[in-house]
Amino acid sequence: MSKQQTGAQALAALLPADHDIEALLRAEHPDPFAILGMHRDAQGPLIRVYLPDALAVEVLARDGETPLVALQQSRVPGLFVGRLAQPQPYLLRIRWTDAEQLSEDPYSFAPLLGEMDLYLFAEGNHRDLGHCLGAQLMSVEGVAGVRFAVWAPNARRVSVVGAFNGWDGRRHPMRLRHPSGVWELFIPRLQAGELYKYEILGAHGLLPLKADPMALATETPPGTASRVAAALDYNWHDDDWLARRAAAQAADAPIAIYEVHAGSWRREGGEEGRQYDWHELAERLIPYLQTLGFSHVELMPIMEHPFGGSWGYQPLSQFAPSSRYGSREDFAAFVDACHQAGIGVILDWVPAHFPNDVHGLVQFDGTALYEYAHPHEGLHRDWDTLIYNLGRTEVHGFMLASALHWLKAFHVDGLRVDAVASMLYRDYSRNEGEWIPNRYGGRENLEAVDFLRHLNDVVASEVPGALVIAEESTAWPGVTHATAEGGLGFAFKWNMGWMHDSLHYIQHDPIHRRHHHGELTFGLLYAFSERFVLPISHDEVVHGKRALIDKMPGDRWQQFANLRAYLSFMWTHPGKKLLFMGCEFAQWREWSHDRELDWYLLNYRKHCGVQQLVGDLNRLYRDEPALHQQDCLPAGFQWLIGDDAENSVYAWLRWSREGYPLLVIANLTPLVRHAYRVGVPFGGHWQELFNSDAECYCGANVGNGGMLMAEPLPSHGHAASLQLVLPPLAVLILRPVAGQESAAPA
C-alpha cells in the first residue's frame, strides 16, 4: 500500500458518515454540531470545519501565535479535517482568495441559552425576550461575539447569514435546542452594526430570507435586514418624572394628549423635505407641546415597519424603533427630553395583526407559526394582514415581552393598543360562514381576551403607573374594569361612540341641529361606565373624511366658530383628551404622511385663534380641578339643560371633589341668545373664565363682560340663577368667585 493510499485512508477516517456529508453539502443537516467542531474518536481529538470557498485552514492555539495543525481539505470541497495532539481551545486561520481571517470556531462552543430561559419562553411567560432571543452581544470563554437565537420549531435547518459569510447559508447553520424549537449559534468576533437574516429550510424547501422577529435594530427601509445592536447605551435623567408619573397619569389627573406622526409633523426643508431625526424633533416638538399645554405626546407606531404608507400600523419588528428617525439611543434621548419637560410619552402598539411581507413573520418556518393557520382565523380581510395566534404560548409571550420592552427599556409611559375590537371578536368584519367559533361556540376570541388581561396585569405589576389604553369601538363590557372583576384591565378606553356622535352632530347645519340634539347628550348615559379618552385621532382626518375644520358647516366665519365650539365642548366634557396634530390650528387639508403639516396657515389670524384656544383650554383643564378630578366619576358631572333642542343650547356643571363647580353653556346655533337664564348652585358673583367667541380667538367677542351676579330666582333645580348673553356658536365657562360658595350641589 502506497503512502498516498495510507494518507487518503487516514484522511477518510476523520470524515463523518457519508449521509452526514451529503446533508452538510445540501445545507440540510439538522445538527451541524454533531459533525463540526472538535470531536473525539478512538485515536483522540479531531477537528472538522466546513468553509465553502476557503483555500486553506490552519488551527492555532487560543493565544493566536502557536500553530497546532494545518487542516487538510477532504474530497469534499470546503470540508477541512485534522487531528490535535490534545483537546484545547483553538483559533482558525482561514485563507480566502482575497483575505485572511482569524477567528474562533463557532462549533467549538457549548449550548449557551439557559434551560430556564427556554422553559419560560415555551411557557409564554419570559418577560425579557429582548435580551434572550435575537442577536445578543456577549463574551463566551473570554471571546467577544454575537449569540443568535430564533424560534423556528418546524424548520429542518436554520442558518445565520450576512455580509460576514457572503450571505451563504452553508457557513453558519445553527443548533436546535429541543424541545423548545429555538435554534442558537454563537459567532465569534462579530460586532454591533452587522446586518443579518435567517436562512430557513422548511419542510417543503428553502424560504425567503427572514428578518429576526427579535431584532433590536434594523436596516433602514427599503432595506429589510436586521442589525446587531449593542446594549442600550443611554444615561437617563428622568428620575423626577418617573417618581411622579403614577399621579400624573391617574384617573383624576388632567391628561391631554397630542397625537403625532413623527415623520410628518415638521420636516427639514419644507413640505416634502427630509424627515427630522429624534433629536431635531425633540428640539421643536417639546417646546410646542409646552406652549400649548399638552400633558402627553402619543406617537403613531415607531416600531420598524416596511411600508411607510401603513403609518406604522403594520410593524414587523416589535422590539426595534424605526431606523428612519435615528438609533435606539436617539429615541431614548427623545423620551428622556420629554420627561425632563414634564411630558409623558405614549406609543401606539399593534398586537392585533402583522403584514404579509415575505421577509417577515408570515410562514416563518414554513408553517403558520405566528399566525393562525386557517384563513377564517388568521387572515384580516380589511387590511390584508395576518392575525397573531395569541393562543400559542410562545406568540403570547412574544407580544407580552414586546410591550414590556418599550415600557422598561425606553421608559415609555403608556401603550395605546390598536384595533382591540378586531382582537376580541372572531367574526370581526367577517360574513356568515367566514369565521370559526370559539370552543364554546361563541364569537369571542378567548385567546386574545386572556392575552389582554394578562398584559394588563403584568404591566400593572412590573411597570406601576404606566398606562395601557384600548382603542376599542364596541360595547364590550368592562374594558377598563379590573381583571379580578372580569374586566380587561385597561387604564383607559378610547370613547369611539362619543367621537362618532359628536362629529356627526357638529357637521349638521345649525338649522337642523335641533333634530339631532340627543347626539350630544347620549354619551352621558354611558360616560362613566368606563374610564374614557375622548379621541379626535388621525383616523378622522384621512381617506376622504376631510380635515376637522373642513367638516364644519356654514361660511368661513361659521366654520371657525363651530370648530372652536366643538373643541371647547370636548375639553369640558367628562373624559381625557386626545387631538391629532394639525387640528389644533385648523389645517384645511387632510393629513398626509408624505408631507409636513401646513404651518403656513399660522400666518392667518383665524388659525392662530384656534391654536390659542387649544392652549387656553389645556391650561384651564389642567388648572381647574372640576374639569379633570372626576372625569371618570358621575359625581363630576351634572346636567342643567340637556333638553333645549329648539335653541340647541346645553348647560352643565363640572364638580371638583371638594364641591367647587364650573358652569359650562354651549350655544350651537349662529344666533345670539339674550337674557338666557341658567340655574346655578351658588349665589353671588360668577366669573366668565372662558368664551370661545372671544376676540383673542378671532371670534365676534359677544359675551357677558367678564362677571355676572347670580339672582335669587329659582331655575333648573337651584335657588339662584344667572341671566346670560350666549354668543353664537360658542361655549362659555364660568365659576363662582372664590370665597362666596355656600351651597352644596343639588
SELOPA-809622 format. One line per field, with one value per residue (C-alpha): x negated, y negated, z negated; residue in one letter. Coordinates in steps of 0.25 Angstrom, whole numbers, plus 5000, padded with zeros to 4 digits. Layout:
px: [X|...] $
py: [Y|...] $
pz: [Z|...] $
voti: [a|...] $
END
This chain:
px: [5000|4994|4992|5003|5013|5010|5011|5024|5029|5025|5032|5045|5044|5046|5059|5073|5082|5086|5100|5095|5086|5097|5107|5096|5093|5108|5109|5120|5112|5121|5110|5097|5091|5091|5080|5073|5064|5055|5059|5052|5051|5042|5030|5032|5037|5040|5046|5055|5059|5068|5064|5068|5058|5047|5033|5027|5029|5019|5022|5015|5015|5024|5013|5013|4998|4995|4999|5005|5009|5011|5025|5026|5037|5044|5050|5062|5058|5059|5058|5045|5041|5029|5024|5020|5010|5019|5032|5031|5037|5033|5034|5035|5027|5035|5029|5039|5036|5035|5033|5028|5037|5034|5046|5050|5059|5074|5075|5065|5075|5085|5100|5102|5117|5121|5131|5139|5140|5144|5155|5161|5161|5168|5178|5181|5176|5162|5163|5149|5148|5141|5129|5131|5134|5129|5115|5108|5094|5087|5074|5072|5060|5054|5057|5066|5076|5091|5101|5112|5125|5138|5151|5154|5159|5163|5151|5141|5129|5127|5114|5110|5106|5100|5088|5079|5081|5085|5100|5097|5106|5096|5086|5093|5104|5110|5112|5127|5130|5140|5152|5153|5151|5141|5128|5116|5101|5090|5082|5069|5063|5076|5079|5091|5096|5095|5106|5112|5124|5128|5128|5138|5141|5155|5162|5164|5152|5144|5151|5149|5138|5145|5142|5141|5154|5146|5137|5134|5129|5132|5127|5133|5145|5146|5135|5141|5129|5128|5116|5108|5110|5101|5108|5115|5105|5112|5111|5125|5129|5144|5144|5153|5163|5163|5165|5178|5183|5193|5200|5199|5206|5216|5231|5232|5221|5222|5218|5218|5211|5205|5205|5193|5187|5172|5169|5179|5181|5170|5159|5146|5147|5162|5174|5167|5153|5145|5151|5146|5138|5141|5132|5137|5152|5149|5144|5156|5168|5165|5166|5178|5185|5181|5186|5200|5200|5202|5198|5195|5190|5195|5186|5193|5185|5170|5167|5160|5169|5166|5177|5177|5191|5196|5193|5186|5199|5193|5180|5170|5160|5167|5155|5147|5150|5151|5137|5144|5142|5129|5123|5129|5121|5127|5141|5137|5132|5145|5153|5144|5145|5160|5159|5150|5160|5171|5178|5182|5179|5190|5187|5197|5195|5200|5203|5215|5208|5195|5192|5190|5176|5169|5157|5165|5173|5182|5180|5167|5162|5170|5183|5193|5184|5188|5202|5214|5213|5227|5231|5244|5236|5222|5225|5230|5238|5239|5224|5219|5211|5209|5214|5205|5209|5209|5214|5200|5192|5179|5187|5194|5181|5174|5184|5185|5169|5171|5180|5171|5159|5164|5169|5156|5144|5149|5157|5169|5181|5192|5197|5209|5213|5218|5230|5235|5248|5243|5235|5247|5257|5255|5265|5260|5262|5266|5278|5286|5278|5265|5261|5259|5266|5258|5258|5272|5278|5277|5271|5262|5247|5244|5229|5228|5236|5227|5215|5220|5224|5210|5203|5211|5208|5193|5191|5198|5189|5176|5177|5187|5192|5191|5204|5209|5221|5230|5235|5248|5260|5271|5279|5270|5273|5262|5251|5245|5250|5241|5238|5241|5255|5256|5251|5240|5232|5228|5225|5234|5242|5244|5258|5261|5276|5275|5266|5275|5288|5281|5275|5288|5295|5286|5286|5301|5305|5309|5323|5324|5317|5330|5334|5321|5320|5319|5306|5298|5306|5306|5291|5294|5303|5290|5279|5276|5277|5262|5250|5250|5241|5249|5241|5240|5229|5223|5234|5244|5235|5231|5237|5248|5253|5248|5240|5246|5249|5254|5265|5271|5283|5286|5278|5263|5267|5277|5267|5257|5267|5272|5258|5255|5269|5266|5252|5258|5269|5259|5250|5261|5268|5264|5252|5237|5234|5227|5225|5217|5207|5211|5225|5220|5218|5230|5222|5231|5224|5226|5213|5203|5191|5183|5182|5182|5194|5198|5191|5192|5207|5202|5199|5214|5222|5233|5223|5215|5228|5231|5217|5218|5232|5226|5215|5224|5233|5222|5217|5232|5233|5220|5223|5237|5239|5254|5250|5241|5242|5255|5254|5258|5268|5283|5281|5273|5284|5298|5307|5314|5320|5320|5334|5334|5333|5341|5330|5318|5313|5307|5303|5296|5287|5274|5271|5258|5256|5256|5270|5266|5273|5271|5283|5282|5292|5292|5300|5298|5306|5301|5312|5308|5317|5320|5325|5324|5326|5318|5319|5307|5303|5297|5302|5292|5283|5279|5267|5267|5254|5254|5262|5259|5265|5255|5247|5234|5239|5243|5258|5269|5266|5280|5281|5284|5273|5265|5274|5289|5297|5306|5320|5329|5338|5340|5337|5333|5334|5326|5330|5321|5319|5311|5317|5307|5304|5300|5290|5293|5287|5279|5276|5276|5269|5272|5268|5273|5264|5255|5259|5274|5279|5288|5298|5295|5298|5313] $
py: [5000|4986|4975|4967|4978|4978|4963|4964|4975|4967|4954|4962|4967|4953|4951|4952|4963|4961|4957|4946|4941|4941|4934|4923|4921|4919|4910|4919|4925|4923|4924|4918|4918|4933|4933|4920|4914|4923|4937|4950|4963|4975|4968|4955|4941|4937|4924|4922|4909|4907|4894|4894|4886|4885|4888|4893|4894|4895|4898|4889|4889|4879|4869|4867|4870|4885|4893|4907|4913|4910|4916|4924|4922|4935|4940|4931|4916|4907|4919|4918|4928|4931|4936|4929|4935|4932|4924|4909|4896|4892|4882|4884|4876|4876|4872|4867|4863|4848|4848|4856|4857|4861|4866|4876|4887|4885|4900|4901|4894|4902|4898|4884|4882|4886|4896|4886|4877|4887|4892|4878|4876|4888|4885|4871|4864|4859|4844|4841|4847|4835|4839|4854|4857|4850|4845|4843|4837|4845|4851|4866|4872|4858|4858|4846|4849|4850|4861|4863|4869|4871|4879|4888|4901|4907|4903|4914|4905|4890|4882|4868|4861|4847|4840|4847|4860|4855|4858|4873|4882|4893|4885|4884|4894|4893|4903|4907|4907|4918|4917|4902|4901|4890|4890|4883|4881|4872|4866|4860|4846|4841|4827|4817|4811|4824|4827|4841|4850|4865|4875|4885|4899|4902|4916|4912|4905|4892|4880|4865|4860|4856|4843|4846|4845|4841|4831|4819|4811|4812|4807|4794|4797|4801|4810|4821|4828|4828|4821|4826|4816|4813|4812|4799|4788|4777|4769|4766|4753|4755|4760|4748|4751|4766|4763|4755|4762|4770|4758|4750|4762|4765|4765|4752|4745|4735|4743|4736|4744|4739|4750|4749|4756|4754|4753|4742|4733|4724|4726|4720|4712|4711|4719|4731|4729|4738|4745|4740|4749|4751|4740|4730|4734|4732|4718|4714|4722|4721|4706|4707|4716|4708|4695|4702|4709|4723|4733|4745|4748|4760|4765|4773|4787|4785|4799|4803|4805|4808|4799|4784|4783|4792|4781|4791|4800|4811|4813|4825|4822|4822|4819|4809|4794|4790|4786|4775|4766|4770|4780|4787|4777|4765|4770|4772|4757|4752|4759|4754|4740|4741|4746|4735|4725|4732|4738|4753|4762|4772|4781|4787|4802|4813|4827|4830|4833|4832|4830|4842|4837|4850|4846|4844|4854|4860|4875|4872|4887|4892|4893|4883|4881|4867|4866|4875|4886|4885|4872|4871|4868|4864|4854|4840|4836|4821|4819|4832|4835|4847|4849|4853|4867|4862|4876|4881|4879|4874|4864|4859|4858|4851|4840|4839|4837|4826|4818|4819|4815|4802|4798|4803|4801|4788|4782|4781|4776|4784|4792|4789|4803|4802|4809|4816|4819|4827|4836|4838|4844|4856|4850|4836|4831|4845|4850|4862|4875|4868|4869|4881|4880|4882|4895|4891|4888|4873|4861|4856|4859|4865|4866|4851|4848|4856|4849|4835|4838|4844|4832|4822|4830|4831|4817|4812|4821|4819|4804|4798|4784|4788|4787|4797|4791|4798|4794|4802|4798|4808|4809|4820|4819|4815|4811|4803|4811|4819|4833|4839|4833|4840|4827|4826|4817|4805|4792|4784|4787|4778|4773|4776|4775|4760|4757|4762|4756|4742|4741|4746|4735|4723|4726|4723|4709|4702|4700|4715|4718|4717|4731|4737|4731|4745|4748|4739|4744|4759|4760|4756|4769|4777|4767|4773|4788|4788|4778|4771|4763|4754|4756|4748|4756|4757|4767|4755|4746|4756|4765|4754|4751|4737|4729|4725|4711|4715|4724|4711|4705|4691|4680|4678|4670|4681|4692|4686|4683|4697|4703|4694|4698|4713|4713|4705|4715|4727|4721|4718|4732|4743|4751|4749|4742|4746|4738|4741|4731|4720|4720|4710|4699|4703|4710|4710|4721|4736|4741|4748|4756|4751|4736|4727|4720|4707|4698|4686|4685|4679|4666|4664|4659|4669|4681|4674|4672|4687|4690|4681|4686|4700|4695|4688|4700|4709|4699|4698|4713|4714|4703|4705|4718|4718|4721|4733|4739|4746|4748|4763|4762|4758|4748|4739|4736|4730|4727|4713|4712|4724|4723|4709|4715|4703|4694|4704|4700|4709|4705|4714|4713|4720|4722|4724|4734|4722|4718|4706|4705|4699|4696|4699|4693|4697|4689|4697|4688|4675|4667|4659|4663|4651|4652|4667|4672|4683|4688|4689|4695|4682|4668|4656|4653|4663|4660|4663|4671|4675|4671|4678|4666|4656|4646|4653|4665|4657|4658|4648|4644|4646|4649|4644|4634|4644|4644|4647|4646|4658|4654|4661|4666|4681|4689|4703|4708|4697|4685|4676|4673|4665|4657|4659|4654|4666|4663|4670|4684|4683|4689|4681|4686|4679|4681|4675|4665|4671|4670|4668|4682|4687|4697|4712|4717|4720] $
pz: [5000|5004|4995|5003|5001|4986|4985|4992|4983|4971|4976|4979|4965|4960|4968|4963|4969|4984|4981|4971|4982|4992|4983|4980|4995|4997|4985|4979|4967|4955|4945|4950|4936|4937|4948|4948|4938|4928|4926|4921|4927|4922|4927|4920|4923|4937|4943|4955|4961|4973|4980|4995|5004|4993|4999|4986|4971|4960|4945|4935|4920|4914|4912|4927|4929|4926|4939|4935|4948|4963|4967|4979|4989|4992|5004|5001|5005|4993|4983|4975|4965|4956|4942|4930|4920|4908|4906|4904|4908|4922|4933|4948|4958|4971|4984|4995|5009|5005|4990|4977|4965|4951|4943|4932|4938|4935|4934|4922|4912|4904|4903|4897|4895|4881|4878|4870|4882|4891|4881|4879|4894|4897|4885|4891|4879|4882|4878|4885|4898|4904|4896|4898|4913|4925|4927|4913|4912|4901|4897|4896|4890|4892|4906|4911|4922|4924|4920|4929|4925|4933|4931|4943|4937|4951|4959|4964|4963|4959|4963|4959|4972|4974|4981|4971|4978|4992|4989|4990|4982|4983|4974|4961|4958|4944|4933|4930|4915|4912|4909|4909|4924|4922|4931|4926|4930|4925|4936|4930|4933|4939|4935|4933|4946|4954|4963|4963|4966|4965|4976|4972|4979|4977|4979|4994|4997|4995|4990|4994|4984|4971|4963|4948|4940|4928|4935|4926|4938|4953|4967|4971|4981|4992|4987|4979|4971|4956|4950|4938|4927|4914|4901|4900|4896|4890|4877|4873|4865|4863|4848|4844|4855|4852|4837|4840|4853|4846|4840|4854|4861|4851|4854|4846|4854|4865|4877|4891|4902|4915|4925|4935|4947|4945|4960|4964|4952|4958|4968|4971|4984|4984|4988|4995|4989|4980|4968|4955|4946|4931|4927|4937|4934|4919|4921|4928|4923|4908|4907|4916|4906|4894|4901|4904|4890|4895|4884|4893|4907|4914|4925|4936|4937|4937|4937|4950|4962|4977|4983|4979|4984|4973|4963|4955|4952|4960|4952|4954|4943|4930|4922|4931|4932|4947|4952|4961|4949|4943|4934|4921|4913|4921|4918|4903|4903|4909|4898|4887|4892|4892|4878|4873|4879|4871|4884|4884|4896|4901|4912|4922|4921|4930|4925|4934|4947|4956|4971|4980|4985|4989|4980|4968|4959|4969|4970|4963|4962|4974|4965|4959|4947|4942|4949|4949|4960|4965|4973|4965|4953|4958|4969|4967|4979|4976|4977|4984|4972|4963|4949|4937|4931|4917|4913|4915|4903|4910|4918|4905|4898|4911|4911|4895|4896|4907|4898|4886|4895|4899|4885|4878|4887|4893|4881|4889|4881|4888|4899|4907|4912|4927|4932|4919|4925|4936|4926|4917|4927|4937|4946|4947|4961|4966|4972|4968|4971|4971|4957|4947|4933|4920|4912|4906|4920|4917|4925|4915|4917|4903|4906|4909|4897|4888|4894|4892|4877|4875|4882|4873|4860|4863|4867|4854|4846|4853|4858|4848|4853|4867|4876|4885|4893|4902|4916|4915|4923|4918|4905|4899|4884|4874|4883|4872|4861|4852|4857|4844|4846|4860|4867|4877|4868|4877|4871|4881|4893|4906|4906|4920|4918|4913|4925|4935|4929|4927|4940|4947|4939|4942|4957|4958|4962|4949|4954|4954|4941|4933|4939|4934|4920|4914|4921|4911|4899|4902|4898|4884|4882|4882|4880|4866|4870|4874|4872|4885|4894|4904|4917|4929|4936|4949|4954|4954|4964|4975|4986|4991|4977|4978|4968|4955|4959|4973|4966|4961|4968|4972|4977|4973|4960|4956|4959|4950|4939|4940|4938|4926|4920|4923|4917|4905|4903|4904|4893|4884|4886|4876|4881|4884|4897|4910|4922|4935|4940|4949|4943|4933|4943|4953|4964|4976|4984|4980|4973|4982|4977|4988|4985|4973|4967|4973|4963|4973|4968|4955|4963|4963|4950|4950|4950|4939|4931|4931|4927|4915|4912|4911|4902|4893|4892|4888|4877|4872|4872|4864|4854|4851|4843|4847|4861|4858|4844|4846|4861|4859|4848|4849|4837|4846|4856|4854|4865|4864|4878|4887|4894|4900|4914|4920|4917|4918|4904|4894|4880|4869|4857|4855|4840|4833|4821|4812|4817|4825|4839|4853|4861|4876|4886|4901|4911|4924|4934|4940|4933|4920|4909|4900|4885|4885|4871|4865|4851|4842|4829|4822|4821|4823|4834|4845|4853|4868|4869|4884|4896|4909|4917|4910|4919|4916|4923|4935|4930|4930|4915|4911|4896|4882|4879|4870|4858|4854|4841|4839|4836|4825|4836|4836|4848|4853|4839|4832|4823|4831|4846|4856|4867|4879|4893|4901|4912|4925|4928|4915|4901|4888|4875|4862|4848|4835|4829|4819|4804|4806|4809|4798|4804|4808|4821|4823] $
voti: [m|s|k|q|q|t|g|a|q|a|l|a|a|l|l|p|a|d|h|d|i|e|a|l|l|r|a|e|h|p|d|p|f|a|i|l|g|m|h|r|d|a|q|g|p|l|i|r|v|y|l|p|d|a|l|a|v|e|v|l|a|r|d|g|e|t|p|l|v|a|l|q|q|s|r|v|p|g|l|f|v|g|r|l|a|q|p|q|p|y|l|l|r|i|r|w|t|d|a|e|q|l|s|e|d|p|y|s|f|a|p|l|l|g|e|m|d|l|y|l|f|a|e|g|n|h|r|d|l|g|h|c|l|g|a|q|l|m|s|v|e|g|v|a|g|v|r|f|a|v|w|a|p|n|a|r|r|v|s|v|v|g|a|f|n|g|w|d|g|r|r|h|p|m|r|l|r|h|p|s|g|v|w|e|l|f|i|p|r|l|q|a|g|e|l|y|k|y|e|i|l|g|a|h|g|l|l|p|l|k|a|d|p|m|a|l|a|t|e|t|p|p|g|t|a|s|r|v|a|a|a|l|d|y|n|w|h|d|d|d|w|l|a|r|r|a|a|a|q|a|a|d|a|p|i|a|i|y|e|v|h|a|g|s|w|r|r|e|g|g|e|e|g|r|q|y|d|w|h|e|l|a|e|r|l|i|p|y|l|q|t|l|g|f|s|h|v|e|l|m|p|i|m|e|h|p|f|g|g|s|w|g|y|q|p|l|s|q|f|a|p|s|s|r|y|g|s|r|e|d|f|a|a|f|v|d|a|c|h|q|a|g|i|g|v|i|l|d|w|v|p|a|h|f|p|n|d|v|h|g|l|v|q|f|d|g|t|a|l|y|e|y|a|h|p|h|e|g|l|h|r|d|w|d|t|l|i|y|n|l|g|r|t|e|v|h|g|f|m|l|a|s|a|l|h|w|l|k|a|f|h|v|d|g|l|r|v|d|a|v|a|s|m|l|y|r|d|y|s|r|n|e|g|e|w|i|p|n|r|y|g|g|r|e|n|l|e|a|v|d|f|l|r|h|l|n|d|v|v|a|s|e|v|p|g|a|l|v|i|a|e|e|s|t|a|w|p|g|v|t|h|a|t|a|e|g|g|l|g|f|a|f|k|w|n|m|g|w|m|h|d|s|l|h|y|i|q|h|d|p|i|h|r|r|h|h|h|g|e|l|t|f|g|l|l|y|a|f|s|e|r|f|v|l|p|i|s|h|d|e|v|v|h|g|k|r|a|l|i|d|k|m|p|g|d|r|w|q|q|f|a|n|l|r|a|y|l|s|f|m|w|t|h|p|g|k|k|l|l|f|m|g|c|e|f|a|q|w|r|e|w|s|h|d|r|e|l|d|w|y|l|l|n|y|r|k|h|c|g|v|q|q|l|v|g|d|l|n|r|l|y|r|d|e|p|a|l|h|q|q|d|c|l|p|a|g|f|q|w|l|i|g|d|d|a|e|n|s|v|y|a|w|l|r|w|s|r|e|g|y|p|l|l|v|i|a|n|l|t|p|l|v|r|h|a|y|r|v|g|v|p|f|g|g|h|w|q|e|l|f|n|s|d|a|e|c|y|c|g|a|n|v|g|n|g|g|m|l|m|a|e|p|l|p|s|h|g|h|a|a|s|l|q|l|v|l|p|p|l|a|v|l|i|l|r|p|v|a|g|q|e|s|a|a|p|a] $
END
